[in-house]
Amino acid sequence: MNSSIPYGKQYISEQDIEAVITTLQSEYLTQGPKIAEFEEAFAKYIGVKYAVALANGTAALHLCAMALNVKAGQKVITTPITFAASANCVKYCGGEVVFADIDPKTYLLNIQSVKTLLEAAPKGTYSGIIPVDFAGRAVNLEAFRKLADEYGLWIIEDACHAPGGFFKSTDNSTQNCGNGNFADLAIFSFHPVKHIASGEGGMITTNNKELYDRLLVLRTHGITRNADLFINDAQWASGNTTEKVETFPGWYMEMQELGYNYRLTDFQAALGITQLERAEKGLEKRRAIAAKYANAFAGSSWLLGQSENIEGHAYHLYVVEVENRLGLYNYLRTKNIFAQVHYIPTHLMPYYQQQGYKKGDFPNAETYYSQCLSLPMYPTLTNDEQDFVIKSVFEFYNGC
């Protein structure tokens, strides 16, 4: 096969291109109506009250930590098998990151490991938990919510891999990733390899109106134009005019706390809207690809584990654990198949080793890292391309 096959890939349709061009030709490139349109459509898709569009998923994580008042001295628990941003957002606010090991079967944050940390410290030691819907598999947030309530903790759900993913709660109801029923806040990413691509972009979802209002201010420099929230009086805001003034002039705004410029542009939002319209179709294809991989590799002696084909998995990634991972990785590259590793354990990044973490701290995460590989997984992967990937994997292990 001549063309390269990456592990993930965006698909830009003619409809996407037309939507972006139309927005580029409109009056607004940023801070216009497409932002609210995207937010409303995304909130409806997820089944949540509020959504806040942002520049990227990292910005979303940062503002979540700010909105929940993470500060120096506070400890927050997360998984080492995630992109570094899931942990870094705590450090941005001066807090301390504490890792807990993963479940070796699901690759998700192990609730028992978290419980062990909480039980070993006085109540009040920890402030929150950041579980990650890794690879697209939904964390059982109902169980985490029960544990969090016992210890007075908030939850940020990192759902970057899982728009459209879900788990079943104890009453057998479907709980969509990011729906706000158990997490205080949830975040999504619209990076090109994600389910919904807007170039860069992110979203925070919540059912908490107070957090929602604060996020809107933090997104735009900490500035509000809502007169109901103004601290200064209208007379002063108008320039101490001799006239009696009771309403604020149209130009007036207040920076009430230190925020950031984490806005999404209107043309990115336009792309996000059209991408969202075919999100369910993309999910169907991802699940079909996953089922084909699972069936092809089942029972192979070199296979040490693979992403379970379960209900509700959104399959951002299809992960296999294999013998001689490096050899397979290099062999696939000779075939123009660009598999990837997700992720190097965050606690073993040099920055976090400087915070005191070391090899051997989280054996499940480290064993997983030593043998994991993400195979190509994206909706436009053709049957022939997937057959070629599968054939190439078997060729390597059969010693062709």
Steps between C-alpha positions, in 0.01 A plus 500: 500500500658828385319761709585536867256390770526714815361401841243781477380741234247778449238497225406836349193490276374749244232596752774582754685715246184687396411570865845646570498710181155637582618601846819656363281713274273605788538796733650293779824305509493479880261578787208460261184287482666175392646453847163484674361286217780246545462503879125440481534220245774330699309527829199339331716219357652422839178551696626772734369845596803717423800493266787748470713498184873562541826521308603139576460216747794617712338841543181319601684304769673812628174695533333205674775498761468878539121488527531240776752722682800268486787672678832441674486225759209313343544143379318358199499135389525389137626214283854467363367360170381819338631795306701725734239779490267300728756541776659830396178696551538447875860624491395811305297600806773417750344173618667163548438205269468156660486201267316173560548180301277373219282191473706270272187374322329832423807732498290746704575658836455223758240607755648267761841670460330837552313369802825374651654847468198665661481253788870545577470878558289723725178627341565832330843393368364469146281745310401320183532216250561519124398167342571458128278318248815353351488379137125567501396264780269671747600516864226385737449845649210388715744298712752785505227748601406287798864487610550872434195592707630292790820708505362836387673501162412651164538309171628623162429240230759506222279377216727611213501147359133431549233725346213261442635251753289384793467260792197344666420616854361276774143577389602388147464852358744614231746757632671691219857610553492865604130515588569657840295254703799386704796727414502867594664586168603305191730592214531407133759561227450575131857429390513357144534135606200520735141404414406863428772711341516878494876533445548579866224551750347379822177499697401494866163355594315531831158510661619753760383853412742667743799322348371573150476874568850509644645311204357758259689773685824303535495422125524870412769658719283491813285773341122526525253724319211386716374813679344289775849396605671840485675618815557864406198732475350638181585860589871427522488270195352783295792730580372683811272711285296772670183329377342238722574161342327178599580275203843399382631633166528256209880494507533401864642165616684379809796268547408341831763229522805378311380305197638398162427540131388142443232575239416287199459674164174503306645318201628222728153482657344478152724203424412344836128531426516315169735238645256447787219433253669177390646401837265203543592363159866525594435316826328216315802460273746512792309225679493286185877541458554403864285188464699393195833542681369309803378210288819486292740491794298290746701205633834612351792380714687832469198702609527597868183711505280721284229764534187318609212514254242629747179702480557873527866502393565797270826360357713806454782245514526129441768372735670163492757371747755282327829320532793683339310827465806688369558240230139515386499880505810517281378227264166675445685818411680315219150433367399867532277417796558761769374349824557700818553456874245649741639595744842526662399492870473860613664433836819395317528816295815676628295790637295270723804293595638827637188512719605167658344233278714207386492176302310231684247734662208382284570149368175460307556825308864418434429146381229634271741757354763236430273307265223732370451613142215700344405365157340715227151608606300765314171502307656530154722194551395272216439126525800440274721719718390326818552159338852613408569607861377166634694304237818695582467431872466126434791509255724644770409240759507212252857591407439579135 
